[in-house]
Structure formats: C-alpha cells, structure tokens
Amino acid sequence: MFDSIINLLIKGFEGLHNVVFNIIPNVNLSYGLTIILAIIIIKVITLPLHIKQIKTTKVLQKIQPELQKIQAKYKSDPQKQQQQILQLYKDYKINPLSGCLPTFIQLPILLLFFQLFLRLPGLQENTISFLWIPNLATKDPYFILPILAVITGFLQGKLSIPTPVSEDSKTQAQQSRIMNIVLSVMLGVFTISVSSAVGIYYVFSNIISIIISVIINNVFRNNDKVILKN
C-alpha cells in the first residue's frame, strides 16, 4: 500500500517535472522549480484547512472572556462546566481540534516526500544542483537549509499562536511558544541528515504557509463579521 502511494507520487512528480522541463529545459532549474510547484499545489488543496485553522484560533481568542465566566461559574461542577464549554463551541460553530489538523497533515506529507526523493530516479541517477546546492540528492554542505528550516518553522508556528487575553491563556501561549521552539529545532536537525530536496520542500513549504497566514490574518484582523460568519 505504502509503496503504491510512493510510486504514484513518483509518476505524478515526473509528469509535473516534464511540464516544467518543457518550459525551462534546464534540469538544474526544473527539478527545484517542480518541488516548489508541487508545494503550491498541495497548499492550494489544503487551503480550506489552513483558513479553518486560523479562523478557529481567532474565534477561540475572541471568546476567552466567555470561557472564563463559564469556568468561574461552574468551578465546583466540572461536568456542567464541560457541557457549557461544548455548548459555547457549538454556538460559535468551532471545533478546537480542527486547529491542529494542518499540522497533523503536514508531517505525513513531509515523510511521503522524504521517501519520494529517496526513490526518484531523476534525482538519484543524476547530479542535479539548485540555487547554492550542488546536489539535491545529498545533504546541504553549507547547512543553510537547516538554518532556514529552524527560522521558517519558528515563524510559521509563531503565527499560529493566539495573542493571550487572560492569565490562563498566557500560560497556554507560553507553553505553545516553548513547543514551537523545540519542534522548529527538531525539524531543523532533521534536515541536516536528509537530502537537500527534502530540505527545499520543507523550507519553501514553510515560506508559502507564512505568506498564506499573513494574508488570511490581515483579512480576519478586526473583522468580526468575517471571523464569526456562520
């Protein structure tokens, strides 16, 4: 099953590369640009999830005062408190867990591309360079990709952490910041030991996600009608 998925990805990537190569007949450009184009296609497909994640974060931030009132009112009755909180989420038509969905999806996709680039004949059988990287099938000898991976991963995670409006949310935000730093460093270390093609995928995926997040945040900023629209 897994091999079938990877073989399908290989065929899809090679087909996409053929299109790019017909436009730019230079393998030292076409392979790198195909990776970026594949990222864009994936981001377009997952855009509704990205929008939902940001909207959920914004709504949760906005209803913090109501959550605090419920927590204070039903402090001695945890069951009733939980019922009221779930009802509040239902009233605003949000699911807090949906905010984690893009992150959960991103990691399996990264692992699939890791396997894809390990088995992609065009990369493994040829020495293909891109930008400063002498060979996409090997590690970045200058360690620029791992550094960019940490920076872009951190910035992407930072954009998903809501601004705290209470003491409880400040604690949660601090925990999220620490987790964001740890995860960014871990994935940065991961890119040290993998092919530059995987590093290119991860870094440019982060950059495009940052751009999307900034645009969506600007649309939602100070716009309750858009955020709370049913």
Secondary structure, 3 states (H helix, E strand, C coil): CHHHHHHHHHHHHHHHHHHHHHHCCCHHHHHHHHHHHHHHHHHHHCHHHHHHHHHHHHHHHHCHHHHHHHHHHCCCCHHHHHHHHHHHHHHCCCCHHHHHHHHHHHHHHHHHHHHHHHHCHHHHCCCCCECCECCCCCCCCCCHHHHHHHHHHHHHHHHCCCCCCCHHHHHHHHHHHHHHHHHHHHHHHHHHCCCHHHHHHHHHHHHHHHHHHHHHHHHHCCCHHHHCCC
